[in-house]
């Protein structure tokens, strides 16, 4: 056989070798197809054996979200300060109340003569300049005494450096967000007129402020509000029975006047409604 192969030309031997090599991948492909078909049949049989469980739909519980959001938003953040304000205006601690009252009135009197911006700039120049003289003077004194010049604030700032605690900032930010949400919810209730008396109350409040603003300046109004805030509650507490009687009497008068006004308005609106109704009926008859 070897002699026969040697006698054959090289082209024939090469063709036979290529046929043999080309048959190998065909056999591999057929084996792979058989294995894939067997795996697919096995998976199909396993799927047929196992029951198909339907997927549960994703349900969003909107009630819980609305309840949580309403609880978070309707929470009044100003209740934390009411107790402190009540202690001040009722003079439970006379020293603190007097200090706050004097500070507020002093601020109003000072700002009526001087500008806050100019005051801040003047204080900054004075403090920074005096501090520069003090620090350099101490250093020069130490150098004259053959001592190492040391900054007088070095030990203080090294032990307690100036910084802002992140927890305090987050606390104030949370309070600010809650206050804004509470105010927006109150505005929403006014716009939707959920309680007509509440909307009318705000109308009278802003009308009164508008009228006072036309007569007096904001600084004067703020000063009167501060003085009344520290005198009216304690005066009401001492003369509560007399003030309550006067207020009840005024409330009764207001209610009677409002009832009369509503009756007159109903009479006029009723007559207008009847006139409009008859006019519309006459128009229909003419057509």
Secondary structure, DSSP 4 states (H G I P E B T S, - for coil): -HHHHHHS-HHHHHHHHHHHHHHHHHHHHHHHHHHHHHHHHHHHHHHHHSPPPPPPP----HHHHHHHHHHHHHS-TTHHHHHHHHHHHTTSSHHHHHHHHHHHHHHHHHHHHS-HHHHHHHHHHHHHHHHHHHHHHHHHHHHHTT-----TTHHHHHHS-----HHHHHHHHHHHHHHHHHHHHHHHHHHHTSSHHHHHHHHHHHHHHHHHHHHS-HHHHHHHHHHHHHHHHHHHHHTHHHHHHHHHHHHHHHHHHHHHHHHHHHHHHHHHHHHHHHHHHHHHHH-
